[in-house]
Amino acid sequence: MGGLPRHLWFVVLAALLICAVPARADFPYGSPPDYNLGPGVTPNDLSQDSNDWKFAATAEANSPYANSGPELQGVRGAHVVDASPTVDTAWQSTVGRPDVAISVLDSGIRWDERNTMLDLRKKIRLNKGELPTPNHDGPALEPGVNCASYGTGNDQNGDGVFNVLDYLCDSRVSTNEPNSVGPTDLLDPQDLIIAFENGQDEDNNGFTDDIAGWDFLDNDNDAYDDVHYGHGTGEAKDSSAEANNPAGQAGACPNCMVIPLRVGDSFVADENNFAQAVVYAVDNGVLVVQEALGTLNHTELADQAIDYAYRHGVAIIASAADEAAQHHNWPSNSSHVIVVNSVNQYDLAATP
């Protein structure tokens, strides 16, 4: 349910986990050393996908609830960012930082969607343990890239982040790898999966070639949403989409990295797949588990996995449901999760 606004709240939490290293570009976004924004500063993609009202700290114009205390004076947003310089918002403290990883346990990721890749390809956390160090021995794979400026180590382009951009001058990869479904003019994480998978578990974590997440539904190393359901992609955008770029929307934590962990082919899943993905997330340095699932079952393995995350200080943000209900729903009904609920925007043309 990529278009429904039910989980900004993950990310407000994720953003609060953070502090800093210097930013050199729009991603990482914000001003060093805390990656924060000044009062009233907003990204150019804030209003896309209606994220302005979801993030706002002020009421919408002509709100019928502007004078109602019980309705928070009409403010429906999460005080993340706002164009008004008179209000306090989370992004005035920090917009997050790239060493914070959020795992999205859902239907996988749409590598094939161009706008999705523009918003998320730089944000996908790559597993250094399964990848060779990038080099700059080839021509630039995309326009505007100066390979002569590339340096050494994993952060070839010197922007402070290890991601797909560091492989843009690497002769071992292309933007159109065989069987890749992504845009042929953009280097995306699936291109790296195909180029560098070798059948070896080089980081010895039990998951062979887990370069950019894992598919716990099909038990393979590509979390591609091959049924094009889109729910997990929407979740990843809500929390982690790059800010201040021409693509679709700004995520609530635009500097946090994201790891797609596919646990089903929709938001309905087997809770044992969810459990395995939680354990993987904890063992691989994730700080926030984001899930918007309604599982078919409730299992002991899932309860043990949630407790495992809790004992290791990993927050699990669990959705109650889409329909503004607070009904019995797994895994959100489990102990040691942070349960969130949906919020919809009322129609100002009708009676709210």
Phi, psi and omega in degrees: 000059186302332183273345182276146191269043189275344182227078159276336197292339175308314202273332171302317178297313182299320181296330181282353181277001202242158161215235212200155169218161188294140176265145182238356184202184178296332166234116000296144185262146178104175185261131176292158006270355186258002185052059181237170179243150176286165178304131178080356179279129180229152177286162184285350180249020184297317187280351180290143182060026176060026180289345181297313181289329181290329182265349195294156172246003178234160180286155173291156177301139178063026178297129178292350182253017187300333182249018184254111177299314179300338178257020176057037180055030176085001179283118180257348187276179187258016180057041179275308179204150184205147180286347179278128179281001185264358184244154177270137179222162181299321184289347172288341174268311179191148171258014181097177178215155189290349177271007171260124181247134173250130175260133179257111181263102189196218187270009179097196189232140179271084175300336188278351182268122185297310181297325176298316179293325177296328180273333191237345188296324178285343187268348181288123179286125179268147180269103181301329183292342180250005184237146171286156175299131179295154176231181179225058183258007182231179177288158180297136181276347179221151180298149175083004180262126179260098183294336179293339181271352181289145185252228183236170178076193182288323181271073185296322184267002172069025180267005178086005183226143173262112180206192185301331183298335180287349178257010185289348177243018184267120184291348182278353183233165175217166178278358182222061179296150177305133179071006175286141181258355186283172178302135186284350179255002180236139173277123181236165184301329178296326176301320179290322177302311183292320183290325192246357177293135184223010178078012180241141177269081191288337177262002174056040177258006179089001181233107186288127176060037176279075186282322183214059181101193183205149176255104181276352174280311181259359179055056174217181190265012180237111183276025181299133176279084188283351174263001176059037179289319171088353185296313180294325177296318177298321178297316180297322177294316181304320184269324198228007181301141178301142179258156175063040175230170187284353185279183193318301190207169174257131176284162180290335174233077190291349175260351179286141175277160184229143177238114178283124176238107185278123181241355178192180177255012170205198175274002172262126187215167170279129184294339177291326174295317175303315183298315179298321181291325177297314180298317177302314182300313181298315184289345184244028168079017177283143179256335180227128172260121181252120178221140178230058189252157164231100188280158181287343190210174175228121189235156176296323179301319180295317179299319179294321179294319178296317177296324178298316178296317181300316181293336181260011176073023179262124181278132173251115178264117189240131181276136176287316181172173179276333196264032178059026179258163176234049185275174179296120186207130176259145002275001187293342180277355182285158172289157175067025167241159175259107186274136177235161183234168184274152174228129177247156179272125178291158178270113183292344179280346180241176176283121181296000000 
